[in-house]
């Protein structure tokens, strides 16, 4: 446990940010799982909607700085490759 006031404050800030960022990470992960499940199922319209939501979730996470923009781009690229190969 920290004894220095500035470090105690930093710990509080880090915990608050961690909880805030967790929502963006969790939601984007959920959208990705739903999109991959829809692609596996083979339903084009459902998969298209799920992929759009996943891409939006990744974009929001990257915009907020929760994940790196290249990380989001890589995930979107892999997801779209799977979606395009679905047919």
N, C-alpha and C positions, 0 to 999 in steps of 0.2 A: 504494500500500500504506500502511496506517495505521501511524503511529509511536506513537500513544497507547495505553496498555494497555487502557483501557476500550473503546476503539473496536476493538481487536484481538479482545477478548472478544465484543463485540457482533457482529462479523463472523462469528465461530465460531457464535454462537447463531443468527444469521440463516440461515446455511448449513444448520445442523441442522434448523431449523424448515422451511426450504424443502423439504428432502428428505422430511420427515415429511408436510407438506401435499400434496406432489406425489402421494402414493399415493391420497389422497382425491379429488383433482382428476381424476387419471387414471382411477380406477375409476368415478367417476360419469360421466365422459365416455364410457367404454366401454359402460356400461349404457345410456346415452342412445342411442348409435349402434345397439346391438343392438335396443333397443325400436323405434326408427324403422325399422330394417330389417324387423322383424317386422310392423310396421303396414303397410309397403309391400307385404310378401308377402301380406297379407290373411288370415293364419291367426289367428283370434280367440283361441284358447286360448293359443297361444305368445305372442302379442302381450300378452295380459293378464298373463302371468307376467313378461315382460320389462319391462312398464311398472311393475309392482309393485317389481321390483328397482331400476329406475331411480329411482323415487320414494324408495325407502329410501336409496339411495346419495346422492341430493341432500339428504335430511334429515340424514344423518350428516355430510356436508360442511358444512352450515349450522350444525349443532350444535357442531362442532369449531371453527367460526369461519373455515374455509377460504374459504367464499363467504358473502356476505351472505344473510340469511334472505329478503329480498325477491327476490333473484336466484334463489334456489332455488324460491320460490313462483311466480315468473314462468315458469321453465322447466317446472315441474310442470304449470302451467296450460296452457301451449302443447302439452305432450305429451298431456295428457288431452283437449284439444280435437281433436287429430289422431286419437287413439284413438277418441273418440266419433263422429267423422265417418267412421270406417273402413267402417261398414256401408253 
